[in-house]
Amino acid sequence: MSYRLALLVAAGTAALGTASAQDKEGYYGAAGVAYAWEFAENDFQSEANSGVPDAQEFDSRLETGDGLGLYAAIGKYFDRGLRGEFEVSYREQPVTDMPGDGAGFAGFPTGGNSENLALGDNNDLGDLGVTAGMVNLYKDFAFDAAGRFTPYLGVGIGFAKVRGEFDNVDDETGITDAGLASATPPVGYRIYVQNDDYVTAVQGLAGASFAITDALSLDVGYRFLQTGEYDFEAYVNNEVAQVTGEYSVHETTVGLRWDFGAGAVAAKPVKAAPKPQTKTCFDGTVVPMNQACPTDEEDALTPAELRTVVYFEFDSAELSTAARSLLQRRAGEANDLDIISVVVSGNTDTSGSSSYNQRLSARRANVVRNALVQYGIDASKIRIVALGESNLAKPTQDGVREPLNRRTEVEFDF
């Protein structure tokens, strides 16, 4: 493997730990075309120590011209912006030259391929085609919140079929051992290759996708594919020889990717909690089936809860509308209980004389008593107390008007 691909693979692997793009889910399919660039670094030589006669030994390279390719893939999205796919690709490039190394090997002269001569091409020796089946792992990166532009890096590993069909023979009508042996070779080496081999392959990928719809994206990318060493037979100077080489290619790719499932991960629906089974108690309250109903004692009001205070305006013994409403509600609650007695205590503030305040507190107690009787409380159970200014709720100096002290308190006992 070339050091350039190793660096590319290492960079792609390191990048897999960085920020991810907006997660997608489900499967996708992809297909597109590739443009293979001219390349001049594909090693090509006779196999060392293979018993090849000295006259057939050579060390060259396959210089390839621009070519076209196709690819198709099916993949799956994972968490954290990762996705994996299985990809099949094919590219074909013309073999333009097989030069010498300047040390006893002058190279394979071009211009003798009769098929290419008929097509008017004096340079190409034939074609080199590579079919690859790869497993790729990608990392998509978040770039914009909408997920419309998504850069990515990827690495791949798999197998490739390298197929060579090229020669510099001027007459291919009888390409046999006997025919090649009787043919007149051009000046220098002559070669005829029509063979293939299956080898390992790795690749590095980079690019970006542009969302067209929620499910369809345009993908523009770059890949560098490197195969392992292939090995097959060829005719070299009318002799059968083992040849080896490696194939590398830079490609620009353009294609479409279609998501079979939803584009972005939708929020998973939250299941509604099951409605608990309930029961209705004797007092009308609704409680869960596993909870006991309140007892009579728990449900009944206590004397402290029934205790009531109503307030009066300055120098007044008249009940306000709010006070009457409160007394009516308390009388109704008390009537549901076994009332023993009710104590009604009238009070005043310290404004005015003590004797006047005593009489005023009595009037305030009486008006509350009468309201309770009106609302259903047995008059025989009510006792009134006039406390004047002796029972202040808020202590003050003499002669102070204090609303909290102008009151009547009602206490129930049962």
Legacy VTK file of the C-alpha trace (Angstrom):
# vtk DataFile Version 3.0
C-alpha trace
ASCII
DATASET POLYDATA
POINTS 414 float
0.000 0.000 0.000
1.377 3.443 -0.886
2.307 5.783 1.936
-0.069 8.428 0.523
-3.077 6.154 0.946
-1.891 5.159 4.413
-1.832 8.827 5.405
-5.280 9.384 3.891
-6.724 6.363 5.694
-5.143 7.475 8.980
-6.561 10.972 8.614
-9.992 9.596 7.840
-9.876 7.234 10.813
-8.825 10.029 13.185
-11.635 12.206 11.910
-14.190 9.566 12.851
-13.965 10.724 16.448
-14.980 14.330 15.827
-18.361 16.089 15.750
-21.111 14.270 13.914
-23.761 15.477 11.526
-27.440 15.451 12.202
-28.235 11.792 12.713
-30.254 9.906 10.116
-31.714 6.446 10.369
-32.531 3.532 8.116
-30.961 2.438 4.838
-29.910 4.258 1.703
-28.848 3.552 -1.855
-26.283 5.456 -3.926
-25.166 5.475 -7.549
-23.032 7.740 -9.691
-20.250 8.228 -12.193
-16.528 8.730 -11.697
-13.830 10.530 -13.628
-10.462 8.746 -13.311
-7.456 11.037 -13.641
-4.364 10.421 -15.701
-1.822 8.593 -13.559
1.795 7.568 -14.123
2.804 5.736 -10.938
1.468 2.172 -11.439
4.321 -0.259 -10.999
4.566 -2.963 -13.685
7.418 -5.444 -13.995
8.349 -9.054 -14.592
8.072 -11.207 -11.511
11.374 -11.562 -9.695
12.911 -15.057 -9.420
10.210 -16.586 -11.629
12.523 -18.300 -14.077
11.833 -15.667 -16.727
14.666 -15.585 -19.256
16.889 -12.533 -19.007
15.578 -11.324 -22.353
12.085 -11.065 -20.869
12.986 -9.286 -17.604
11.806 -5.716 -17.328
10.888 -3.049 -14.800
8.377 -0.479 -16.014
5.136 1.206 -15.069
1.707 1.532 -16.597
0.959 5.134 -17.397
-2.807 5.545 -17.720
-4.851 8.319 -19.261
-8.145 9.816 -18.130
-11.038 7.396 -17.950
-14.578 6.967 -16.726
-16.170 4.787 -14.085
-19.414 3.862 -12.368
-20.304 3.021 -8.784
-23.337 1.808 -6.830
-23.776 1.197 -3.119
-26.281 0.266 -0.465
-25.711 1.407 3.093
-27.105 2.001 6.560
-27.032 5.003 8.901
-25.761 4.585 12.457
-25.558 6.880 15.476
-23.100 9.792 15.863
-23.010 10.572 12.131
-21.565 7.201 11.113
-22.755 5.160 8.157
-21.517 2.012 6.487
-22.058 0.636 2.997
-21.198 -2.060 0.510
-20.044 -0.551 -2.791
-19.340 -1.968 -6.233
-17.360 0.187 -8.666
-15.766 -0.086 -12.074
-13.365 2.163 -13.935
-11.459 1.795 -17.187
-8.427 3.789 -18.286
-6.314 3.667 -21.443
-2.728 2.473 -21.081
-0.736 5.234 -22.757
2.866 4.228 -22.089
5.174 1.633 -20.512
8.513 3.457 -20.319
11.918 2.031 -19.445
14.007 2.700 -16.388
17.064 3.871 -18.315
19.221 1.009 -17.028
19.201 -1.681 -19.674
15.500 -1.550 -20.390
14.264 0.945 -22.963
10.572 0.350 -22.375
7.775 -1.008 -24.534
7.444 1.100 -27.679
3.977 2.411 -28.449
2.192 2.714 -31.773
2.124 -0.962 -32.715
-1.358 -1.883 -31.466
-3.290 -2.639 -34.653
-6.718 -2.148 -33.013
-5.832 1.314 -31.742
-4.189 2.210 -35.042
-7.456 1.363 -36.787
-9.201 3.755 -34.401
-6.729 6.490 -35.254
-4.961 6.426 -31.860
-1.184 6.115 -32.212
-0.442 6.247 -28.470
-2.832 4.042 -26.485
-1.737 0.435 -26.016
-5.087 -0.802 -24.744
-7.066 -0.581 -21.524
-6.785 -1.384 -17.857
-10.116 -2.073 -16.132
-10.621 -2.473 -12.387
-13.787 -3.730 -10.692
-13.869 -3.327 -6.907
-16.174 -4.561 -4.162
-15.605 -2.464 -1.039
-16.966 -2.095 2.470
-16.851 1.612 3.321
-17.224 3.419 6.645
-18.078 7.139 6.587
-18.261 9.953 9.109
-20.721 12.746 8.266
-20.025 16.141 9.838
-22.527 18.723 11.060
-22.131 21.934 9.088
-25.491 23.684 9.092
-28.470 23.222 11.385
-30.779 22.259 8.525
-28.483 19.443 7.425
-28.543 20.621 3.790
-24.752 20.565 3.364
-22.914 17.636 4.921
-19.163 17.063 4.429
-17.826 13.572 5.027
-14.662 11.458 5.232
-14.484 7.719 4.698
-12.278 4.662 4.404
-12.874 1.386 2.604
-11.421 -2.100 2.307
-12.244 -4.968 -0.021
-11.225 -6.794 -3.177
-10.609 -5.787 -6.767
-10.429 -7.553 -10.100
-7.647 -6.060 -12.226
-8.113 -6.774 -15.931
-5.385 -5.860 -18.412
-5.996 -5.812 -22.171
-3.119 -4.024 -23.856
-0.198 -4.723 -26.192
2.195 -3.165 -28.665
1.918 -6.006 -31.163
1.267 -4.887 -34.731
-0.593 -8.058 -35.772
-2.949 -9.832 -33.394
-4.506 -12.267 -35.870
-2.649 -15.214 -34.386
-1.777 -14.501 -30.780
-0.471 -17.942 -29.881
2.875 -19.196 -28.751
3.686 -20.155 -32.332
2.212 -17.012 -33.822
4.108 -14.704 -31.494
7.285 -16.651 -32.002
7.032 -16.176 -35.783
5.918 -12.534 -35.663
8.429 -9.797 -36.329
8.677 -7.721 -33.145
9.101 -3.962 -33.290
12.300 -2.411 -32.124
12.816 -3.150 -28.441
10.429 -5.119 -26.260
7.056 -6.319 -27.376
4.257 -7.295 -25.002
0.783 -8.758 -25.172
-1.471 -8.815 -22.075
-4.981 -10.225 -21.829
-5.433 -11.512 -18.321
-6.784 -10.650 -14.854
-6.246 -11.239 -11.147
-8.144 -10.717 -7.906
-6.362 -8.687 -5.240
-7.051 -6.786 -2.037
-7.849 -3.092 -2.216
-8.201 -0.092 0.087
-9.479 3.397 -0.534
-9.869 6.786 1.094
-12.867 8.998 0.383
-13.868 12.591 1.006
-16.641 14.847 -0.210
-19.934 16.471 0.638
-23.614 15.832 0.083
-26.160 18.499 -0.835
-29.778 17.795 0.141
-32.220 18.094 -2.775
-35.191 16.785 -0.797
-35.501 15.182 2.632
-34.736 11.801 1.058
-32.541 12.668 -1.969
-29.039 14.170 -1.919
-26.459 15.109 -4.543
-23.076 13.665 -3.614
-19.786 15.142 -4.909
-16.621 13.390 -3.800
-13.048 12.294 -4.252
-11.524 8.850 -3.862
-8.077 7.331 -4.003
-8.117 3.585 -4.697
-5.037 1.401 -4.229
-4.896 -2.315 -4.997
-2.538 -4.954 -3.752
-0.072 -6.595 -6.112
-1.629 -8.496 -9.014
0.138 -11.361 -10.762
-0.657 -12.976 -14.115
0.901 -14.277 -17.306
1.704 -12.218 -20.401
3.635 -12.613 -23.611
6.941 -10.743 -23.507
9.166 -10.953 -26.556
7.290 -14.051 -27.776
7.731 -15.821 -24.442
5.269 -16.474 -21.640
6.297 -14.469 -18.570
4.854 -13.727 -15.132
4.159 -10.036 -14.671
3.207 -8.161 -11.497
2.012 -4.692 -10.731
-0.137 -2.435 -8.578
-2.948 -0.137 -9.555
-3.696 3.312 -8.146
-6.251 5.866 -9.255
-7.543 9.294 -8.260
-11.217 9.826 -9.043
-13.773 12.587 -8.874
-17.268 11.222 -8.276
-20.732 12.683 -8.768
-23.861 10.775 -7.808
-27.164 10.611 -5.992
-27.962 9.135 -2.602
-31.515 8.151 -1.737
-32.636 7.484 1.840
-35.071 4.612 2.042
-36.274 5.695 5.490
-36.912 9.145 6.987
-34.241 11.789 6.519
-33.541 13.013 10.023
-34.247 10.968 13.093
-37.764 11.776 14.204
-38.498 12.098 17.863
-39.719 8.778 19.124
-43.364 9.009 20.157
-43.806 8.988 23.893
-46.245 6.354 24.954
-48.988 7.753 27.117
-48.893 6.410 30.631
-51.728 3.962 31.163
-54.662 5.561 32.919
-54.737 4.195 36.472
-57.837 2.322 37.557
-59.757 4.297 40.166
-62.669 3.951 42.556
-65.206 6.382 43.975
-65.473 6.559 47.762
-68.599 7.169 49.911
-67.860 10.877 50.118
-67.534 11.252 46.333
-63.728 11.390 46.221
-61.945 9.355 43.515
-58.805 7.475 44.515
-56.602 4.794 42.830
-57.747 1.224 43.307
-54.729 0.437 45.499
-55.416 3.373 47.849
-57.880 3.144 50.745
-60.839 5.511 50.908
-60.808 8.109 53.698
-62.749 7.164 56.842
-65.488 9.245 58.380
-63.057 10.515 60.959
-60.463 11.462 58.369
-63.033 13.169 56.182
-64.777 15.189 58.989
-63.837 18.765 59.778
-62.130 19.424 63.097
-63.198 22.185 65.526
-60.059 24.104 64.638
-60.970 23.950 60.950
-64.484 25.237 61.659
-63.237 28.162 63.758
-64.334 31.368 62.029
-63.435 35.070 62.349
-65.436 37.902 60.773
-64.295 41.546 60.721
-66.166 44.868 61.036
-65.728 48.433 59.887
-64.748 51.093 62.439
-67.466 51.692 65.047
-69.798 49.261 63.218
-71.665 46.074 64.104
-72.972 45.348 60.607
-71.919 42.209 58.725
-70.452 42.622 55.256
-71.657 40.472 52.355
-68.427 38.447 52.492
-68.873 37.882 56.260
-72.449 36.645 55.829
-71.333 34.268 53.035
-68.592 32.875 55.269
-70.971 32.354 58.220
-73.518 30.643 55.973
-70.883 28.216 54.690
-69.623 27.455 58.214
-73.162 26.932 59.515
-73.834 24.437 56.738
-70.637 22.512 57.530
-71.424 22.541 61.277
-74.962 21.254 60.720
-73.491 18.069 59.190
-71.734 17.381 62.500
-72.926 16.633 66.027
-72.442 20.150 67.433
-72.325 20.403 71.246
-71.842 24.122 71.621
-70.857 27.313 69.786
-69.053 30.222 71.451
-69.343 33.651 69.757
-66.842 36.254 71.093
-67.146 39.944 70.178
-64.031 42.206 70.172
-63.033 45.797 69.440
-59.915 47.875 69.038
-58.696 50.414 71.626
-60.177 53.460 69.963
-62.910 54.945 72.219
-63.731 54.385 75.863
-63.546 50.959 77.452
-67.237 50.974 78.417
-68.327 51.919 74.892
-66.144 49.208 73.417
-67.666 46.679 75.805
-71.183 47.445 74.525
-69.928 47.501 70.881
-68.347 44.042 71.227
-71.665 42.702 72.580
-73.543 44.054 69.551
-70.986 42.444 67.238
-71.346 39.079 68.988
-75.141 39.264 68.801
-75.239 40.056 65.089
-73.056 36.989 64.383
-75.221 34.795 66.667
-78.360 35.884 64.856
-76.779 35.093 61.466
-75.820 31.585 62.624
-79.327 30.943 63.876
-80.676 32.231 60.544
-78.427 29.730 58.747
-79.602 26.736 60.806
-77.572 26.546 64.008
-79.635 25.683 67.107
-79.849 28.894 69.170
-79.754 26.924 72.418
-76.253 25.754 71.615
-74.858 29.272 71.068
-73.241 31.259 73.878
-72.079 34.853 73.317
-69.182 36.616 75.038
-68.455 40.378 74.891
-64.719 40.967 75.421
-64.518 44.627 74.438
-60.894 45.738 74.005
-59.461 43.146 76.427
-58.597 40.466 73.832
-56.555 42.213 71.170
-55.440 40.164 68.146
-52.776 42.768 67.503
-51.609 44.589 70.661
-51.676 48.430 70.341
-51.579 51.538 72.503
-54.849 52.937 73.815
-56.823 54.936 71.284
-55.438 53.130 68.197
-57.744 52.084 65.352
-56.686 48.576 64.276
-58.800 46.550 61.749
-57.507 43.194 63.011
-58.941 43.893 66.447
-62.463 44.798 65.194
-63.740 41.229 64.966
-66.003 38.430 66.206
-64.649 34.894 66.665
-66.818 31.764 66.369
-65.609 28.485 67.935
-67.404 25.153 67.538
-67.250 22.187 69.851
-68.387 18.666 68.922
LINES 1 415
414 0 1 2 3 4 5 6 7 8 9 10 11 12 13 14 15 16 17 18 19 20 21 22 23 24 25 26 27 28 29 30 31 32 33 34 35 36 37 38 39 40 41 42 43 44 45 46 47 48 49 50 51 52 53 54 55 56 57 58 59 60 61 62 63 64 65 66 67 68 69 70 71 72 73 74 75 76 77 78 79 80 81 82 83 84 85 86 87 88 89 90 91 92 93 94 95 96 97 98 99 100 101 102 103 104 105 106 107 108 109 110 111 112 113 114 115 116 117 118 119 120 121 122 123 124 125 126 127 128 129 130 131 132 133 134 135 136 137 138 139 140 141 142 143 144 145 146 147 148 149 150 151 152 153 154 155 156 157 158 159 160 161 162 163 164 165 166 167 168 169 170 171 172 173 174 175 176 177 178 179 180 181 182 183 184 185 186 187 188 189 190 191 192 193 194 195 196 197 198 199 200 201 202 203 204 205 206 207 208 209 210 211 212 213 214 215 216 217 218 219 220 221 222 223 224 225 226 227 228 229 230 231 232 233 234 235 236 237 238 239 240 241 242 243 244 245 246 247 248 249 250 251 252 253 254 255 256 257 258 259 260 261 262 263 264 265 266 267 268 269 270 271 272 273 274 275 276 277 278 279 280 281 282 283 284 285 286 287 288 289 290 291 292 293 294 295 296 297 298 299 300 301 302 303 304 305 306 307 308 309 310 311 312 313 314 315 316 317 318 319 320 321 322 323 324 325 326 327 328 329 330 331 332 333 334 335 336 337 338 339 340 341 342 343 344 345 346 347 348 349 350 351 352 353 354 355 356 357 358 359 360 361 362 363 364 365 366 367 368 369 370 371 372 373 374 375 376 377 378 379 380 381 382 383 384 385 386 387 388 389 390 391 392 393 394 395 396 397 398 399 400 401 402 403 404 405 406 407 408 409 410 411 412 413
